[in-house]
Amino acid sequence: MKDLNHFARLIEAIEPWRAHLVLAGGWAHRLHRFHPLAKAPGHEPIVTRDTDIVFSATAPLNGDIKAALLKARFREELSGDHQPPVTHYTLGDEGGGFYAEFLTPLTGSGVKRNGKPDATMARNGVTAQKLKHLDLLLIEPWLIRVGADQGLPTATPKDILVANPASFIVQKLLIQNYRSLDKQAQDILYIHDTIELFGTSLLPIRNLWHTSIRPTLPVKVARSVTMSAADAFADVSDVIRDAARIPQDRALSPERLRATCQLALSGIFQG
């Protein structure tokens, strides 16, 4: 319940900018279950401390987002050697509390003309990390309404932009090779749970891939998506075994996880 209170405070704080901010990561997955196409899950969502908030570098943002977060009692925590430094906006116990971080797509090589990493940018008072393939999460985000009926302690329901599940899955596949082994396993579980959540509505997800996402990608990148999907679920790997061990409220077979993802992704990406 505490994390829902913290999330509600975050949504209230960023109210003036929500039309240009897209939720991604674990909270996007958590909010997917409230979409009309989702079927009721028989398990709890994957718990995550962080809320990833993605925006385009060209989004028409006005005002001071940092000031709004500080007013809502978020703390600014800086880390790393980048200029500007990586920044988290935190509520709750230090090291174990809820936090938000802002992200924006990385364009180009990731290296500035002076040879330093092009890893962060300052915008409207906050610092956003620049990461590959985040542009996918800005393609046709879904509008999901959440409020008291979903356990969110807000006076009125809120319409929140959330990365659509097709973009969510594709981005997870493309970043696998950049992730630590534990993050790879978590992403595999996210892919599996997204497929199960929309198992009776995979056609809209397939259509999103074929009509909205794939046409925006270079041919090489689009091919990499399908190859990554095939490779990731070709057999029961150690990463898949680790993914199956993550849930504490259900028994998940590694073979079933692999087979479910292989079948669904081949149907989404084929053609």
Order of alpha helices (4+ residues) and beta strands (2+ residues): alpha-beta-alpha-beta-alpha-beta-beta-beta-beta-beta-beta-beta-alpha-alpha-alpha-alpha-alpha-alpha
